[in-house]
Amino acid sequence: MKKTKFIYLGLIAAASLVSCSDDDDNSTDDIPGESDRAELYVTSGNSGDVTVYDFSTETPMQKTIDAAGSSNEGVYYEDDNDELYVVSRSSNQINTYTNISALLEDQMLDIETGVSSSSDLQSPRKIAVDDNIVVVADNADVDGDETTADGRFFIYTKTAGALTLRNTVEVDFAVWGITFKGNDLLAVVDKTSDLAIFENFASSNTTDAVVAASKTITIEGINRTHGIDYDDDDDVLVLTDIGSADSDSDGGFHVITDATAKLNAVANGDMLAVGQQTRIAGSATMLGNPVDVAYDDETKTIFIAEVANGGGRVLAFSQIDYTNGGDITPSVNNSLSGANSLYYHEED
């Protein structure tokens, strides 16, 4: 069995981000106690490792879970069952790992494997989970014609003893980032600045089929969107912009507050004006190809997986810095080769 490797972080400023609220007093009441959990899980396309930034102790730590496969992309932590989902690009399947909380507390424990799906996937990118429904966005060319845009969503059902492919949904656009907003699936339309919304996704799409989004809108100001995260507590939607895939310095991200009202107000085929968003971009941000994003509703911190700049970075931006947008310096800049997807989990 494989074990975690623990490394103390010398300069992980995220400790101050997750340990203090956005209030002015920064009192000790805001600092997580030993029973609290605050973890950022990050995958790499260059290895099977899942890097865990653990902020639950007074001294933050970086912990590396040596998961199966040589290239992973797509990660999700499910707290009810204390289980980590990792999508393997090398084996084209989903693997799960159990008893994660104990693993993070004790460096001597072995990793406990859970269930794995069959190798159904072809080019998996991101994962989204809603109860027992697990969706993976796969950007393999479906029809073999590179001049036509297409992609697929693989829909699995999860039980205690199995992770079973239920059906696949084909769409007429290239896929990448996905996230659930209630029962709706939000999906970026890769190679564009569009956002596709599938209402009641799992219950409305139960068989293999070619489907259209319930609504597709353009996010003004974005060149090519990739990463996406939605937080229902704060009603905040964050999307990343990778700009040109060949550049390591033209990326950014957009923050959309009061997202539900704003998305509902835009008709199918119309545009969400950039004036209703906050854009963060510029040389100081270190954003080139920000391929995934996670939002912490406790501190309002935004975490970014940046795959191009510096060979890969995990960046964090604090609310006080990004609120007004512009070219801002990240509060955290940790090098991580091939960083390509992330998920943030916190418990009080």
C-alpha positions in Angstrom: 0.0 0.0 0.0 1.2 3.5 -0.7 1.7 6.1 2.0 1.4 9.9 2.2 4.5 12.0 2.4 4.4 15.0 4.7 6.4 18.2 4.1 6.3 21.3 6.3 5.7 24.4 4.2 8.1 27.2 4.7 6.1 29.9 3.0 2.5 28.9 2.7 0.8 32.2 3.3 -2.6 30.5 2.8 -2.5 29.8 6.6 -3.5 33.4 7.2 -6.2 33.2 4.5 -7.9 30.2 5.9 -7.3 30.9 9.5 -8.7 34.4 9.6 -12.1 35.6 8.5 -12.5 38.7 6.3 -13.4 40.7 9.4 -11.0 43.5 10.4 -10.1 42.2 13.9 -8.5 38.9 12.8 -9.2 37.6 16.3 -8.1 34.2 17.6 -11.8 33.1 17.4 -11.3 32.9 13.6 -8.3 30.5 13.8 -9.3 26.9 13.2 -8.9 24.6 16.2 -7.5 21.1 16.1 -10.9 19.6 15.3 -11.4 21.9 12.3 -10.5 20.9 8.7 -9.3 23.0 5.8 -7.7 21.3 2.9 -7.0 22.0 -0.7 -6.6 18.9 -2.9 -4.6 19.4 -6.2 -3.8 17.0 -9.0 -1.0 17.0 -11.5 -0.8 15.9 -15.1 2.8 15.1 -14.6 2.4 12.5 -11.9 -0.2 10.4 -10.0 0.3 12.5 -6.9 -2.5 14.4 -5.2 -1.0 17.3 -3.3 -2.9 18.3 -0.1 -2.4 21.7 1.5 -3.6 21.1 5.0 -4.4 24.3 6.9 -6.1 22.7 10.0 -3.1 22.9 12.3 -1.1 25.9 13.6 1.7 24.9 11.3 0.2 24.3 7.8 1.6 21.3 6.0 1.8 19.9 2.5 0.9 16.3 2.2 1.3 14.2 -0.9 -1.0 11.3 -1.6 0.6 8.9 -4.1 -2.6 7.9 -5.9 -2.8 5.4 -8.7 -1.8 6.4 -12.2 0.9 8.5 -13.8 -1.4 11.4 -14.8 -4.5 12.6 -12.9 -6.9 15.4 -13.6 -10.2 15.9 -11.7 -10.5 15.6 -7.9 -13.4 15.8 -5.4 -13.6 15.1 -1.7 -16.9 13.7 -0.4 -17.2 14.4 3.3 -20.2 12.2 4.2 -18.2 9.1 3.4 -14.7 10.6 3.9 -13.8 9.6 0.4 -11.6 11.2 -2.2 -12.4 10.9 -6.0 -9.5 11.1 -8.4 -9.8 10.9 -12.2 -6.9 9.1 -13.8 -6.0 10.2 -17.4 -3.4 7.4 -17.6 -6.0 4.6 -16.9 -9.1 6.5 -18.1 -11.1 5.8 -14.9 -12.2 7.2 -11.6 -10.5 5.9 -8.5 -11.6 6.5 -4.9 -9.7 6.5 -1.6 -11.3 6.2 1.8 -10.7 7.3 5.4 -9.0 10.4 4.2 -9.4 12.3 7.5 -7.4 9.6 9.4 -4.8 9.6 6.6 -4.3 13.3 7.0 -3.9 13.1 10.7 -1.5 10.2 10.8 1.4 10.1 8.4 2.1 6.4 9.1 -1.2 5.1 7.8 -1.5 3.4 4.4 -3.8 4.8 1.8 -7.1 2.8 1.7 -8.4 2.3 -1.8 -12.2 2.4 -2.4 -13.9 1.6 -5.6 -12.9 2.2 -9.2 -14.9 2.6 -12.3 -14.2 0.6 -15.4 -11.9 2.3 -18.0 -14.6 4.0 -20.0 -13.1 7.4 -20.4 -10.9 8.6 -23.3 -9.7 12.1 -22.3 -11.1 13.0 -18.9 -10.7 16.6 -17.7 -12.9 17.6 -14.7 -15.3 15.9 -12.3 -18.5 17.1 -10.6 -20.5 15.2 -8.0 -24.1 15.6 -6.9 -25.1 13.1 -4.2 -24.6 9.7 -5.8 -24.3 11.1 -9.3 -20.7 11.5 -10.6 -20.1 13.4 -13.9 -16.8 13.5 -15.8 -16.2 15.9 -18.7 -14.3 14.2 -21.5 -12.8 16.3 -24.3 -11.9 13.4 -26.7 -12.9 14.0 -30.3 -16.2 12.1 -30.5 -16.7 12.0 -34.3 -13.1 11.9 -35.4 -13.4 15.2 -37.2 -11.2 17.9 -35.6 -13.1 20.6 -37.5 -16.3 20.0 -35.6 -16.8 20.8 -32.0 -18.0 18.0 -29.7 -17.5 16.5 -26.2 -19.1 14.1 -23.8 -20.2 13.8 -20.2 -19.8 10.4 -18.6 -22.5 9.9 -15.9 -21.8 7.4 -13.1 -23.8 6.3 -10.1 -21.9 5.7 -6.9 -22.9 3.1 -4.3 -20.9 1.7 -1.3 -19.5 -1.1 -3.5 -19.4 0.2 -7.0 -18.9 3.2 -9.3 -21.0 2.3 -12.4 -21.3 4.1 -15.7 -25.0 4.9 -16.2 -25.0 6.7 -19.5 -23.1 9.2 -21.7 -24.3 12.5 -23.0 -22.8 14.0 -26.1 -22.8 17.7 -26.8 -21.9 19.9 -29.7 -19.1 21.8 -28.0 -15.7 21.0 -26.6 -15.9 20.4 -22.9 -13.6 21.1 -19.9 -14.7 22.5 -16.5 -18.0 21.6 -14.9 -19.7 22.2 -11.6 -23.1 21.7 -10.2 -25.4 24.5 -9.2 -28.2 22.8 -7.3 -29.4 20.2 -9.8 -28.2 22.1 -12.8 -24.9 21.4 -14.4 -22.8 24.4 -15.5 -20.2 23.6 -18.2 -17.7 25.8 -19.9 -17.7 25.8 -23.6 -14.0 25.3 -24.4 -12.4 27.4 -27.0 -15.0 30.1 -26.5 -16.2 32.5 -23.8 -19.5 30.7 -23.4 -21.2 29.0 -20.5 -23.7 26.1 -21.0 -26.4 25.5 -18.5 -28.1 22.1 -18.3 -31.2 22.2 -16.0 -31.9 19.2 -13.9 -29.0 17.5 -15.6 -29.0 14.0 -14.0 -32.7 13.5 -14.0 -33.3 14.9 -17.5 -30.5 12.9 -19.2 -30.8 9.2 -18.2 -29.9 7.5 -21.4 -27.2 7.7 -24.0 -28.1 10.7 -26.2 -26.9 13.8 -28.0 -28.4 16.8 -26.1 -28.4 20.5 -26.2 -27.9 22.8 -23.2 -31.0 24.4 -21.7 -29.3 27.8 -22.2 -25.9 29.0 -23.5 -24.7 32.5 -22.7 -21.5 34.4 -23.4 -19.3 35.7 -20.6 -18.1 39.1 -21.9 -14.4 39.8 -21.4 -13.3 36.1 -21.4 -11.2 34.9 -24.3 -11.2 31.1 -23.6 -12.8 29.8 -20.5 -11.6 26.6 -18.7 -12.1 26.4 -14.9 -15.4 26.9 -13.1 -16.6 26.8 -9.5 -20.0 27.8 -8.0 -20.6 28.4 -4.3 -24.3 28.3 -3.3 -23.8 29.8 0.2 -22.4 33.0 -1.3 -24.1 32.7 -4.7 -20.7 33.3 -6.3 -19.6 31.9 -9.7 -15.9 32.0 -10.7 -14.6 31.2 -14.2 -11.0 31.2 -15.5 -9.7 32.6 -18.7 -6.7 30.8 -20.2 -6.3 33.4 -23.0 -4.1 31.8 -25.6 -3.1 28.3 -24.8 0.4 29.1 -26.1 1.0 31.9 -23.6 2.0 31.7 -20.0 1.1 35.2 -19.1 -2.3 36.2 -20.6 -4.7 34.4 -18.2 -7.2 35.7 -15.8 -10.4 34.9 -13.9 -13.8 36.5 -13.5 -15.9 36.7 -10.3 -19.7 36.9 -10.6 -21.5 37.8 -7.4 -25.3 37.4 -7.1 -24.8 34.8 -9.8 -28.3 33.3 -9.8 -30.1 36.6 -10.6 -27.5 37.6 -13.2 -27.6 34.2 -15.0 -31.4 34.1 -15.0 -31.5 37.6 -16.5 -29.5 36.6 -19.5 -31.5 35.0 -22.3 -30.3 32.0 -24.3 -27.7 33.2 -26.8 -27.2 36.6 -25.1 -24.3 38.0 -23.2 -23.5 38.7 -19.5 -21.9 42.1 -19.6 -18.4 42.5 -18.2 -19.7 45.3 -16.1 -21.6 42.8 -14.0 -18.4 40.9 -13.3 -15.0 41.4 -11.7 -12.0 40.6 -13.9 -8.6 39.8 -12.5 -5.7 39.6 -15.0 -2.2 41.0 -15.7 1.4 40.2 -15.4 1.4 40.4 -11.5 -1.2 37.7 -11.3 1.1 35.0 -12.7 -1.9 33.7 -14.6 -1.2 32.1 -18.0 -3.3 29.0 -18.3 -5.5 28.9 -15.2 -7.2 25.6 -15.8 -9.2 25.1 -12.6 -10.5 27.2 -9.7 -11.9 26.6 -6.2 -13.7 29.1 -4.0 -13.6 29.1 -0.1 -16.9 30.6 1.2 -15.5 31.0 4.7 -12.6 33.4 3.8 -13.7 34.2 0.2 -10.3 33.0 -1.0 -10.0 32.0 -4.6 -7.6 29.2 -5.4 -6.2 28.6 -8.9 -4.5 25.7 -10.6 -2.1 27.4 -13.1 -0.5 24.9 -15.4 1.7 27.0 -17.7 3.3 29.9 -15.8 6.5 28.7 -14.1 5.7 25.1 -15.1 2.8 24.9 -12.8 1.6 26.8 -9.7 -1.1 26.8 -7.0 -2.2 30.4 -6.5 -4.5 32.0 -4.0 -6.1 35.4 -4.2 -7.7 37.1 -1.1 -11.0 38.9 -1.3 -9.5 42.2 -0.2 -7.2 42.1 -3.2 -9.6 40.8 -5.9 -12.8 42.7 -5.0 -11.9 45.6 -7.2 -10.3 43.5 -10.0 -7.3 44.4 -12.0 -3.7 43.2 -12.0 -3.0 42.0 -8.5 -0.4 39.8 -6.9 -1.5 36.4 -5.5 -1.5 36.0 -1.7 -0.1 32.5 -2.2 2.3 31.3 -4.9 3.4 27.7 -4.5 5.2 25.9 -7.4 3.5 22.6 -8.4 4.6 21.0 -11.7 1.6 20.2 -13.9 -1.1 21.5 -11.5 -4.3 20.9 -13.4 -7.3 20.5 -11.0 -8.2 21.3 -7.4 -10.9 21.0 -4.8 -11.3 22.9 -1.5 -12.9 21.3 1.6 -13.5 23.0 5.0 -15.3 21.9 8.2 -15.9 24.0 11.3 
